[in-house]
Amino acid sequence: MGRKKWWALIGIGLFIVVVFILVSNVIEVGIRLRNVHQYLEYTFYGLSGILFYVLILNPIRVILLSPTFTVDAMLTDSKEKHIIYRNAAKVLMKRDILTDKEKRNLQLSLNDSKKLRDALQATFKGSVHTKTRETIVENAKHVFISTALSQNGNLDMISTLIINIKLIREIVEISGFRPSYPYLIKLSTRVLVASLIAEGIEEMELSEVLPTKFTETITDVPFLKTISSSVLGGVTNAMLTCRVGVITEKYLYNDNKLLDRKQIRKQAYKDTITLMPVIIGDSLSFFPKSIAKIIARPFRKAQKKES
């Protein structure tokens, strides 16, 4: 069995797992609606099918049909590599997010392999990187808010799954490229794990993750206990989503041998810690400032240590 077929089978297996999880949740809700009216159940199934295509299948289609480009190709200057540069540059020049200067540099460097390599690297580190990070922050905020407000584990799982897939699709659309199939499978695994964790967080007791004294204090105030549990879930899910986005970016531009798995994980951790104060600060804008400062404090300290 070829390597591509092997990764394809793993991907299909993960997709089937996701489908089973979603179908079981849809059927569970449908059975409840059947007690109200049979046609209401059928309508719900129809709407669920439409949403499944729009929110799951179509983003996956966009990702899979995008071309792949490995920066590992920049390690040598053969004719074949130059063709890869030119194809990548032509894809990038179609992106609206690039500045006129970046497009001009790519255009002027098309016939020079070394200059084109440098222009591509500058573009990846410039507008593409900036827009990608903005997209990661926005989607992580959406996960934070949706899972913090929701008090349902199944809903947290589905919303996290959908937003993570949407995040990967948007990163692919920004750059015009997708990670290679092995990395797509690894990303799919991370997305699935993040979704399952989102479901489990809702059932987690604060005493398991917070200091005893703090837990005893907020337990006396039911409202504070509910807020703290929701915020904790939101922060955790936002971190996982942020990490998925950062690793997607690393896989896109550091494919194959440029960075090993340990380096990617280490860099993803640093970048996630750097982005989390912004994500938490914006997401908690509707919470009292004192709570927002307490939640964001550990990330600010970690960020200072990394810098």
FIVO-388527 format. One record per residue (C-alpha): x, y, z; residue in three letters. Coordinates in pm, whole numbers, plus 32768, in hexadecimal, padded with zeros to 4 digits. Layout:
N
{x X	y Y	z Z	res ALA}
...
END
This chain:
307
{x 8000	y 8000	z 8000	res MET}
{x 808A	y 8155	z 7F9C	res GLY}
{x 80C6	y 8269	z 8097	res ARG}
{x 7FB8	y 8349	z 8004	res LYS}
{x 7EB7	y 8231	z 8014	res LYS}
{x 7F17	y 81F0	z 817E	res TRP}
{x 7EE1	y 835C	z 81DF	res TRP}
{x 7DA0	y 8364	z 8114	res ALA}
{x 7D18	y 8239	z 81D5	res LEU}
{x 7D6E	y 82DD	z 8320	res ILE}
{x 7CC2	y 841D	z 82AD	res GLY}
{x 7B8C	y 8360	z 8242	res ILE}
{x 7B88	y 82AD	z 8391	res GLY}
{x 7B97	y 83F7	z 8450	res LEU}
{x 7A85	y 8487	z 8374	res PHE}
{x 79A6	y 8359	z 83BC	res ILE}
{x 79DF	y 8388	z 8532	res VAL}
{x 7975	y 84F6	z 8516	res VAL}
{x 7841	y 8497	z 844A	res VAL}
{x 77DA	y 8392	z 854D	res PHE}
{x 7801	y 848F	z 8667	res ILE}
{x 7733	y 8595	z 85B0	res LEU}
{x 7627	y 849F	z 853C	res VAL}
{x 75FA	y 8414	z 869B	res SER}
{x 75C3	y 8574	z 8722	res ASN}
{x 74D3	y 85CC	z 8609	res VAL}
{x 7408	y 848C	z 863A	res ILE}
{x 73F8	y 84CD	z 87B1	res GLU}
{x 735F	y 8625	z 8776	res VAL}
{x 7280	y 859E	z 865F	res GLY}
{x 71E7	y 8498	z 8746	res ILE}
{x 718C	y 85A9	z 883C	res ARG}
{x 70EE	y 8678	z 8729	res LEU}
{x 7024	y 8549	z 86BB	res ARG}
{x 6F61	y 8565	z 87FF	res ASN}
{x 6EF7	y 86C1	z 8794	res VAL}
{x 6EA5	y 8671	z 8626	res HIS}
{x 6F26	y 8579	z 8527	res GLN}
{x 6F51	y 8680	z 8416	res TYR}
{x 701C	y 8756	z 8505	res LEU}
{x 7110	y 8633	z 8524	res GLU}
{x 712C	y 8610	z 83A8	res TYR}
{x 715F	y 8788	z 8381	res THR}
{x 7275	y 877D	z 8483	res PHE}
{x 7322	y 865F	z 83CC	res TYR}
{x 730D	y 8721	z 8285	res GLY}
{x 739E	y 885E	z 831F	res LEU}
{x 74AF	y 8790	z 83C7	res SER}
{x 750E	y 86FA	z 8276	res GLY}
{x 7526	y 8853	z 81D6	res ILE}
{x 75F8	y 88DA	z 82F8	res LEU}
{x 76D8	y 87A7	z 82EB	res PHE}
{x 7729	y 87F2	z 8180	res TYR}
{x 7759	y 8969	z 81B4	res VAL}
{x 781F	y 8958	z 82F9	res LEU}
{x 78DC	y 880E	z 82D7	res ILE}
{x 78E5	y 877B	z 8178	res LEU}
{x 7916	y 88BC	z 80B2	res ASN}
{x 7A39	y 893F	z 8187	res PRO}
{x 7ADF	y 87E7	z 816E	res ILE}
{x 7AAB	y 87F0	z 7FF3	res ARG}
{x 7B52	y 8948	z 7FDE	res VAL}
{x 7C7A	y 88CC	z 80AB	res ILE}
{x 7CAE	y 878A	z 7FE6	res LEU}
{x 7C92	y 8833	z 7E90	res LEU}
{x 7D96	y 893D	z 7EE3	res SER}
{x 7EFA	y 8906	z 7E63	res PRO}
{x 800F	y 88A8	z 7F53	res THR}
{x 815D	y 895B	z 7F66	res PHE}
{x 8287	y 88FB	z 803A	res THR}
{x 838A	y 89FC	z 809B	res VAL}
{x 8478	y 88D6	z 80AB	res ASP}
{x 848E	y 8911	z 7F34	res ALA}
{x 8557	y 8A4C	z 7F7F	res MET}
{x 8683	y 8987	z 7FF6	res LEU}
{x 870F	y 895A	z 7E96	res THR}
{x 870F	y 8A22	z 7D55	res ASP}
{x 86C8	y 8921	z 7C49	res SER}
{x 85EB	y 8964	z 7B1B	res LYS}
{x 84D8	y 888F	z 7BAE	res GLU}
{x 84DF	y 8959	z 7CEF	res LYS}
{x 84CD	y 8A9D	z 7C2C	res HIS}
{x 838D	y 8A23	z 7B85	res ILE}
{x 82FD	y 89E7	z 7CE1	res ILE}
{x 835F	y 8B49	z 7D45	res TYR}
{x 82B9	y 8BDE	z 7C12	res ARG}
{x 8178	y 8B1A	z 7C46	res ASN}
{x 816E	y 8B7F	z 7DB4	res ALA}
{x 81AE	y 8CED	z 7D5E	res ALA}
{x 8094	y 8CEE	z 7C5C	res LYS}
{x 7FA5	y 8C61	z 7D5F	res VAL}
{x 800E	y 8D61	z 7E62	res LEU}
{x 7FF3	y 8E88	z 7D74	res MET}
{x 7E81	y 8E3D	z 7D4F	res LYS}
{x 7E48	y 8E71	z 7EC4	res ARG}
{x 7DA7	y 8FBD	z 7F1A	res ASP}
{x 7E59	y 8FCF	z 8069	res ILE}
{x 7FB0	y 900B	z 7FCD	res LEU}
{x 8032	y 916E	z 7FBB	res THR}
{x 8089	y 920A	z 7E6C	res ASP}
{x 81F8	y 91FF	z 7ED0	res LYS}
{x 81EA	y 9089	z 7F17	res GLU}
{x 813D	y 9042	z 7DCD	res LYS}
{x 8238	y 9119	z 7D13	res ARG}
{x 835F	y 9068	z 7DB8	res ASN}
{x 82D1	y 8F16	z 7D58	res LEU}
{x 8291	y 8F87	z 7BF3	res GLN}
{x 83EF	y 9016	z 7BC7	res LEU}
{x 8490	y 8EDC	z 7C59	res SER}
{x 83E1	y 8DD7	z 7B83	res LEU}
{x 8512	y 8D94	z 7AA9	res ASN}
{x 8613	y 8D87	z 7BC1	res ASP}
{x 85FC	y 8C55	z 7CA4	res SER}
{x 86B9	y 8CE8	z 7DCD	res LYS}
{x 8605	y 8E39	z 7DC5	res LYS}
{x 84B7	y 8D88	z 7D9F	res LEU}
{x 8505	y 8CAD	z 7ECC	res ARG}
{x 8551	y 8DE1	z 7F9D	res ASP}
{x 8419	y 8E93	z 7F1E	res ALA}
{x 8340	y 8D66	z 7F79	res LEU}
{x 83D4	y 8D51	z 80D5	res GLN}
{x 839F	y 8EC8	z 8108	res ALA}
{x 8234	y 8EA3	z 8099	res THR}
{x 81F7	y 8D7E	z 8184	res PHE}
{x 8289	y 8E45	z 82A5	res LYS}
{x 81D1	y 8F83	z 823D	res GLY}
{x 8064	y 8FA9	z 81DC	res SER}
{x 8018	y 8E34	z 81DA	res VAL}
{x 809D	y 8E07	z 833C	res HIS}
{x 7FE8	y 8F3F	z 83BC	res THR}
{x 7E99	y 8EDB	z 8327	res LYS}
{x 7EC1	y 8D73	z 839D	res THR}
{x 7EFD	y 8DE1	z 8503	res ARG}
{x 7DCE	y 8EC8	z 84F7	res GLU}
{x 7CFC	y 8DA2	z 847E	res THR}
{x 7D7E	y 8CC1	z 8594	res ILE}
{x 7D29	y 8DC5	z 869C	res VAL}
{x 7BC9	y 8DFF	z 8613	res GLU}
{x 7B73	y 8C8D	z 8604	res ASN}
{x 7C06	y 8C49	z 875C	res ALA}
{x 7B2D	y 8D65	z 87E3	res LYS}
{x 79FB	y 8CC8	z 8743	res HIS}
{x 7A4B	y 8B7D	z 87EB	res VAL}
{x 7A85	y 8C2A	z 8938	res PHE}
{x 793A	y 8CE4	z 8931	res ILE}
{x 7867	y 8BC5	z 88A8	res SER}
{x 78EA	y 8AC1	z 899F	res THR}
{x 78EF	y 8BB3	z 8AC6	res ALA}
{x 7781	y 8C10	z 8A91	res LEU}
{x 770E	y 8AAF	z 8A44	res SER}
{x 76BB	y 89C6	z 8B63	res GLN}
{x 769D	y 8893	z 8A83	res ASN}
{x 77C3	y 87AA	z 8A40	res GLY}
{x 773D	y 872B	z 88F3	res ASN}
{x 7708	y 888E	z 8878	res LEU}
{x 786A	y 88EB	z 88E2	res ASP}
{x 78F4	y 87C2	z 8822	res MET}
{x 7836	y 8813	z 86E2	res ILE}
{x 7883	y 8988	z 86E9	res SER}
{x 79F6	y 8945	z 872C	res THR}
{x 7A03	y 8848	z 8610	res LEU}
{x 795C	y 8935	z 8519	res ILE}
{x 7A2F	y 8A64	z 8577	res ILE}
{x 7B75	y 899F	z 8567	res ASN}
{x 7B23	y 891E	z 840B	res ILE}
{x 7AC2	y 8A7F	z 83A5	res LYS}
{x 7C0D	y 8B01	z 842F	res LEU}
{x 7CDB	y 8A0C	z 8361	res ILE}
{x 7C10	y 8A5F	z 822A	res ARG}
{x 7C44	y 8BD6	z 825A	res GLU}
{x 7DBC	y 8BAC	z 828B	res ILE}
{x 7DCA	y 8ADF	z 814C	res VAL}
{x 7D01	y 8BEB	z 8093	res GLU}
{x 7DE8	y 8CFE	z 8112	res ILE}
{x 7F23	y 8C5A	z 808E	res SER}
{x 7E8B	y 8B98	z 7F6B	res GLY}
{x 7F34	y 8A58	z 7FE4	res PHE}
{x 7EE0	y 8933	z 80C4	res ARG}
{x 7FC6	y 8859	z 8199	res PRO}
{x 8031	y 870B	z 8109	res SER}
{x 7F4B	y 85E1	z 8143	res TYR}
{x 8010	y 8552	z 826C	res PRO}
{x 7FFD	y 86A4	z 831A	res TYR}
{x 7E8B	y 86C9	z 82C4	res LEU}
{x 7E4A	y 857E	z 8373	res ILE}
{x 7F0F	y 85F2	z 84A3	res LYS}
{x 7E48	y 8735	z 84A6	res LEU}
{x 7D03	y 8671	z 8489	res SER}
{x 7D68	y 85A5	z 85B8	res THR}
{x 7DAF	y 86E3	z 867D	res ARG}
{x 7C60	y 8777	z 8619	res VAL}
{x 7BA8	y 863B	z 8681	res LEU}
{x 7C61	y 862C	z 87CE	res VAL}
{x 7C19	y 879E	z 880E	res ALA}
{x 7AA7	y 8762	z 87CB	res SER}
{x 7A97	y 8638	z 88B7	res LEU}
{x 7B50	y 86FC	z 89C4	res ILE}
{x 7A54	y 8817	z 899B	res ALA}
{x 793F	y 871F	z 89E8	res GLU}
{x 79F1	y 869B	z 8B1D	res GLY}
{x 7A47	y 87EF	z 8BB0	res ILE}
{x 78D7	y 8837	z 8BF0	res GLU}
{x 78CC	y 8713	z 8CE6	res GLU}
{x 7A15	y 876C	z 8D91	res MET}
{x 7A14	y 87D9	z 8EFC	res GLU}
{x 7ACD	y 8918	z 8F55	res LEU}
{x 7B70	y 886A	z 907D	res SER}
{x 7C2E	y 878D	z 8F8A	res GLU}
{x 7CE7	y 88AD	z 8EE5	res VAL}
{x 7CDD	y 89D6	z 8FD4	res LEU}
{x 7D78	y 8A0E	z 912D	res PRO}
{x 7C9D	y 8995	z 924E	res THR}
{x 7C7E	y 8AE7	z 92FA	res LYS}
{x 7C13	y 8B93	z 91BA	res PHE}
{x 7B16	y 8A7E	z 9171	res THR}
{x 7A81	y 8A93	z 92CF	res GLU}
{x 7A5E	y 8C0B	z 92AE	res THR}
{x 79A1	y 8C0C	z 9164	res ILE}
{x 78CE	y 8ADA	z 91C5	res THR}
{x 7825	y 8BB1	z 92CB	res ASP}
{x 77A8	y 8C94	z 91B3	res VAL}
{x 76EC	y 8BC0	z 90B0	res PRO}
{x 76F4	y 8CD4	z 8FAA	res PHE}
{x 786F	y 8CF2	z 8FC4	res LEU}
{x 7895	y 8B78	z 8FB2	res LYS}
{x 77CE	y 8B6B	z 8E6E	res THR}
{x 7892	y 8C89	z 8DD4	res ILE}
{x 79E1	y 8BF3	z 8E3C	res SER}
{x 798C	y 8A9D	z 8DAC	res SER}
{x 791A	y 8B39	z 8C64	res SER}
{x 7A4B	y 8C1A	z 8C4B	res VAL}
{x 7B34	y 8AF7	z 8C97	res LEU}
{x 7A95	y 8A2E	z 8B7F	res GLY}
{x 7AA7	y 8B56	z 8A93	res GLY}
{x 7C17	y 8B93	z 8ADB	res VAL}
{x 7C75	y 8A24	z 8AAC	res THR}
{x 7BB6	y 8A00	z 8965	res ASN}
{x 7C40	y 8B4B	z 88E3	res ALA}
{x 7DA3	y 8AD4	z 892D	res MET}
{x 7D69	y 898F	z 8871	res LEU}
{x 7CD7	y 8A49	z 8748	res THR}
{x 7DF3	y 8B45	z 8749	res CYS}
{x 7EEC	y 8A26	z 874E	res ARG}
{x 7E3E	y 897D	z 8628	res VAL}
{x 7E58	y 8AC2	z 8561	res GLY}
{x 7FC6	y 8AFC	z 85B5	res VAL}
{x 8026	y 8996	z 855E	res ILE}
{x 7F65	y 89B1	z 8417	res THR}
{x 803A	y 8ADF	z 83BF	res GLU}
{x 8179	y 8A26	z 841E	res LYS}
{x 8116	y 88FB	z 834C	res TYR}
{x 80CE	y 89DB	z 8221	res LEU}
{x 821F	y 8A8A	z 821A	res TYR}
{x 8301	y 899A	z 82D5	res ASN}
{x 82A7	y 8851	z 8231	res ASP}
{x 837D	y 8717	z 8231	res ASN}
{x 84E0	y 874A	z 82B4	res LYS}
{x 84F9	y 88BB	z 830A	res LEU}
{x 8471	y 8889	z 8469	res LEU}
{x 8449	y 8744	z 8527	res ASP}
{x 8313	y 86F3	z 85F6	res ARG}
{x 83B6	y 875F	z 873C	res LYS}
{x 8414	y 88B3	z 86AD	res GLN}
{x 82B7	y 88E6	z 861E	res ILE}
{x 8212	y 8893	z 876C	res ARG}
{x 8301	y 8977	z 882A	res LYS}
{x 82CD	y 8A9A	z 873B	res GLN}
{x 8154	y 8A61	z 8739	res ALA}
{x 8152	y 8A73	z 88B5	res TYR}
{x 8211	y 8BBC	z 88B6	res LYS}
{x 8133	y 8C57	z 87AB	res ASP}
{x 7FF6	y 8BE2	z 885C	res THR}
{x 8067	y 8C7E	z 89A5	res ILE}
{x 80B2	y 8DC1	z 88E8	res THR}
{x 7F56	y 8DCF	z 884B	res LEU}
{x 7E86	y 8D62	z 8979	res MET}
{x 7E85	y 8EB1	z 8A37	res PRO}
{x 7DEF	y 8F5B	z 8905	res VAL}
{x 7CEE	y 8E45	z 88D6	res ILE}
{x 7C89	y 8E43	z 8A45	res ILE}
{x 7C87	y 8FBF	z 8A64	res GLY}
{x 7BA2	y 8FEC	z 8938	res ASP}
{x 7AC1	y 8EC6	z 8996	res SER}
{x 7A94	y 8F39	z 8AFD	res LEU}
{x 7A38	y 909D	z 8A9C	res SER}
{x 78D6	y 905D	z 8B1B	res PHE}
{x 7956	y 8FD1	z 8C69	res PHE}
{x 79C4	y 90A8	z 8D92	res PRO}
{x 7B28	y 9123	z 8D63	res LYS}
{x 7B9C	y 907D	z 8EA6	res SER}
{x 7B3C	y 8F22	z 8E24	res ILE}
{x 7BE1	y 8F66	z 8CD3	res ALA}
{x 7D28	y 8FCB	z 8D7D	res LYS}
{x 7D2C	y 8E91	z 8E57	res ILE}
{x 7CF2	y 8DAA	z 8D2F	res ILE}
{x 7DF2	y 8E54	z 8C4E	res ALA}
{x 7F02	y 8E7A	z 8D58	res ARG}
{x 7FA7	y 8D20	z 8D2F	res PRO}
{x 7FC8	y 8D52	z 8BB7	res PHE}
{x 8064	y 8EAA	z 8BE0	res ARG}
{x 8165	y 8E1B	z 8CD4	res LYS}
{x 81B6	y 8CFD	z 8BE8	res ALA}
{x 81D0	y 8DEF	z 8AC5	res GLN}
{x 82CF	y 8EC2	z 8B86	res LYS}
{x 839E	y 8D8E	z 8BD5	res LYS}
{x 83A2	y 8D21	z 8A67	res GLU}
{x 840D	y 8E7B	z 89F5	res SER}
END
